[in-house]
Amino acid sequence: MPGASNSNAKSHDEQFRDKDKPAQIRDSNIVSAKAIADAIRTSLGPRGMDKMIRSGNGDVTITNDGATILKQMQVLHPAAKMLVELSKAQDIEAGDGTTSVVVMAGSLLNASSQLLAKGIHPTTIADAFQVAARGAVDLLKKLATPVDLSDRESLLKSASTSLNSKVVSQYSNLLAPIAVDSILRVIDPKTASNVDLRDIKLVRLLGGTIDDTELVDGLVFTQKTSHIAGGITRVEKAKIGLIQFCLSAPKTDMDNQVVISDYSQMDRVLREERQYILNLCKKIKKSGCNVLLIQKSILRDALSDLAEHFLAKMKIMIVRDIEREDIEFVCKSLGCRPAASVDHLTPDVLGSAGLVEEVDTGFNKVIKVTGVANPGRTVTITIRGSNKLVLEEAERSIHDALCVIRCLVKNKALIAGGGAPEIEVALRLAEHARTLSGMDGYCVRAFAEAFEVIPYTLAENAGLNPVAVVTELRNRHANGEKTAGINVKKGLITDILEENVVQPLLVSSSAIQLASETVRSILKIDDLVAARG
């Protein structure tokens, strides 16, 4: 009988462990996800620190962009990967706020952990957070100010706020107008409801400084022209053709050998090849083409030295190795169509431009196409920098600024920055929580307090006393100063709208919705199961 009692005791322990397992899994998920949030928390805001990321092959990236840091970070835990996906989702939806959304999710997970410790069921917390997130977005909409896309100053303020938290923040006065003007050139401000960022091509050019970055109303190719003797490097009133076929003698479909017994036969073969290539070049010239673009996928022998020589004699500029993924952009910009054979290269498939010329940038040469009729509304931004790391970070920063303006096109509303909206929402949600009864009141109050992580982190990263700053912010907002926020540069709390620190409503609202959805998903996980290989 003693054995039976031991058996009963053992089964009781196993039952206890099974009952305790969901809580352990949930705690493990929350701890792992919070670790990701803590890792990039110091990168938030204009005074945020940068991360140096070294890849397995030795490449180094220096950035404070949340999406970039998380994308290159090696993350193993499944729950932690959910925060990486969260940052990616925010990048796709808004293009900015990728650090904020992860920090906010980490704070909500911390609040959830405390609620779980009080014995509140995870489903109750998840449902209350969903309602609170909806309420927070509604409050943000009430705080928002409508913006007109013809108001260039408002767009500049938003772009500058985005750039001020980047490594290249000292160049925000140059880069913000470039970002705004490029968006305004590819859309109709009166009717646009979205922006296709594929219409704006970013070209990195090593050499010079970021001050040399410029907006080109046309195309820029990093490829060089043909430098055979007499090669053309400048063409006015250009007629541009894009070909996807070989400029060389035809080859047989089957592998075979041709045996030549004397020099006269060899001479005849060479004459035939020469005549064939000459006829191809004459047909290109007859079409009216004076600038020839050749797709990269065509083999190197597609443009033989002989064809290059003939085209140079005919005053036709050659630009080869056009990337396959650039074909659509080139065609849209120039109004041309790619030709698959010389018979398809007719005047109606050619594009036109006022000037095509090879320009020496000091460090390298590029081909600039300007004076384009531009039926497709496209522009090119040439980004300059002294080294590869600066170039890459400048490109990421400009992309984020473009995304911020795109947010204003999609949802034409602005809110204050500097932690002002988060404190306001936290206060109003806390007031609402006092009207709720039972567990919902606890959960909504915890959700509201979690919002304070944004101003707290901004103050902490700026070297201020975060507790004192958040307390003063809370008092000011309680007294009706809805736009009081942290002026990081001055180290003071000021009316943040007067400081022109603004951000699109879409960035903050999508961050709240995506962060709360991710936290709700993590809360509802109660087991970790390994799948078959």
Secondary structure, DSSP 8 states (H G I E B T S, - for coil): -HHHHHHHHHHHHHHHHHHHHHHHHHHHHHHHHHHHHHHHGGG-STT---EEEE-TTS-EEEE--HHHHHHHS---SHHHHHHHHHHHHHHHHTSS-HHHHHHHHHHHHHHHHHHHHTT--HHHHHHHHHHHHHHHHHHHHHH-EE--TT-HHHHHHHHHHHHTTSTTGGGHHHHHHHHHHHHHHHS-TTT-S---GGGEEEEEEEBS-GGG-EEESSEEE-S-B--STT---EEEEEEEEEE-S-BS----SS-------SHHHHHHHHHHHHHHHHHHHHHHHHTT--EEEEETTS-GGGB-HHHHHHHHHTT-EEEEEE-GGGHHHHHHHHT--EESSGGG--GGG-EEEEEEEEEE-SSSEEEEEEEE--TT--EEEEEEESSHHHHHHHHHHHHHHHHHHHHHHHS-EEEE-TTHHHHHHHHHHHHHHTT--THHHHHHHHHHHHTTHHHHHHHHHTTS-HHHHHHHHHHHHHTT-TTEEEETTTTEEEETTTTT-EEEHHHHHHHHHHHHHHHHHHHT---------
